[in-house]
Amino acid sequence: MLKGIMHLSDDILLLLKSPEEALKRTKDMGLENQGLYLYVFLSAFLGFSLGGALSSVTGGWLIMPVIFALVVLVVSFLKLLLWSVISYIVALAVFEGKGTFTGTLKMMGFSAAPFIIGIFAFMTLTLLQTVFTSTLLMVIMYIWVIMIAAAAVDAEHEIGYGRAFLSVFGLPATVMVLLIMLVGVF
């Protein structure tokens, strides 16, 4: 069991250090399902950390971290599902990608690896009350999430990193801004 845990930590470190290499290797080995397992585990842990941070600040109940773990898990999985749908459609329709929706969803699950930084951010917020440092760590986490998601779409659809980045972030962000502007007009 210890050997399995060490192997998982090596894989996560490789994913954080070189997402393209790690995800192509994962795809070649047929281990795409691990992306969803990683996403579920780290989302729940991130929610637990957020609940713990809020509980320590507000003097709340001990059950708050468990509730936040469940809420963050559900909300983040819905976000992953929607993000995967949009990225899949853009990669397939705009850039003629070769992958499947299921593969896209599984591979984008690996974008949860930077949640470790978010967990650390909530721990520093809870223990040291470092708002600026925690906020900066969360920004770094989100940037890294986008970079790993782009590498995941590239590994699944074989469209190149630039096009994958546009599939994951560029075009969906443009659509969201246009929708916000449209709603603002009415």
N, C-alpha and C positions, 0 to 999 in steps of 0.2 A: 504494500500500500504506500509506504514511504517513497518507493521508487516511482510510483505513478504520480504522486504529488510533485516530486522533483521534476519529472518529465513535463508535467503541466506548467510548472513555473518557468521552466526553460522555454516552452512554447509561447507563453504569454510575453516573456522578455523579448523573444525573437519577433513576435508580432508588434510589440511597441517599438523595437529598434529598426526593423526592416519589414514593414507590412507587406510590400509586394512579394518579397521572397517567401515569407511565412505563408501567405495565402495561396500562392502558386503551389507550394509544397503540400499544403493542406488539400488543395483541389486534386493534385496528382495522386495523393494517397487515399482519396475518397473519404475524407474525414469532415465533410461539410457540416454534418449534424452537430458537431461539437460547438459550432458557432451559436446555435440556439441554446444549448445547455449553458454556455458561458454567459449569454445574454440574460437568461432567466436568473442564474445564480448571482451575477454581479448587479443586476437591477434590484433584486430583492435586498442584497447587502447594502447597496447605495441608499435605498429607501429606509432601511433599518438605521443607517448612520444619520440620515436626515432627521428621522423621528427622534433619535437619541439626542441630536444637537438641539432640536426644538424643545424636547422634554427637559433638558438641563437648563435652558434659558428661561422657560416658562414655569419650571417647577411642576411640570405635568406628571401624568401617570406613567407607570412602568409599561403599560400596554401600548402607549403611543408609538414606540419604535416598531412594534409588530404590525400595527395598523398601517403605518407609513410604508413598511416593507410590502404589504399586499397592494396598497394603492399605487405605489410607484411601479411595482411589477406589472400591474394591469395597464396603467397608462403608458408606460414605456414600451410594452409589447404592442399596444395599438399604434403607437408612434412608429415603431419599427415596421409594422405591417403596412401602414400608409406610405412610409418613406420607401419601402421596398417596391410597392406598386408603382409609385411615381418614377423611381429610378429605373425599374424594369421597362416601363412604357417608353421612357425617353431613350434608354440604351437601345431598345429594340427598334422603335419607330424612327428615331432621328439618326442614330449612329449605326444601325444595322447590326446590333449585337447578336451573339450566337447562343446566349444562355437561356435558361428557363426561369420562370418566376420562383419556383421552389428553390432552385439553386441560388437565386439572388437573395431571397429571404434568409436562407441558411448562412450564406457567406457574409451578409451584412450583420448577422448576429455577432460576428467577431469585432464589430465596432464598439462593443461594450468593454473591451480591454482597458481603455483609458478611464473607465469608471473607478478604477483603483485610485487614480489621482483625485477623483471626486470624494471618495471615501476618506482619503487622507485629508482633504480640504475640510470636510465636516468634523473630522477628529481634531484638527488644529483649531477650528472654530470653537468646538466644545471645550477643549482642554486649555487653550491659550487665549481665547477670545480675540483672535487675529482676523478681523473682518477683511482687511485689504488683502492679506496673503491668501485667505480662503477664496475670495472672489477672483483673484488672479489665477489660482490653481483651477478653479472651475472654468474660466475662459480657456486656459491651456487645454483642459480636458475636452471641451467642446470642439476646439480646433483639431485636436488629435482624432476625435471620433469621426469627423468629416474626412480626414485624410485616410483613415483605415477603411471607411466605407467606400471611398473612391477606389482604393486598392482592391477591395472585395468585388466591386462591380467590374473592374478591369479583369480580375482573375476569372470571373464567371462569364463575361461576355467577350473578352479578348478584343477590346476596342481601343486600348491605350489609356494611359493614366489621365491625360488631359481631357479626353472625351468622357471618361468615367467620372472625373471631377465635375464636369458640366452636367452629367446625368444625375449625380448625387446632390449637388449644391447649386450650381449656376442656374440652370433652367427652372428647377423647383422654387428657388428663391425669387427669381424674376416673376414667376406666376403668382407667388404669395404677395409680393409687393404690388403687383397689378390688381389683385383681388382686394387688398387693403385700400388701395387708392379708389377703386370702384365703389366699395362699401362706404368710404368716406364722402364720396360725392352725393350719395343718397342719404 
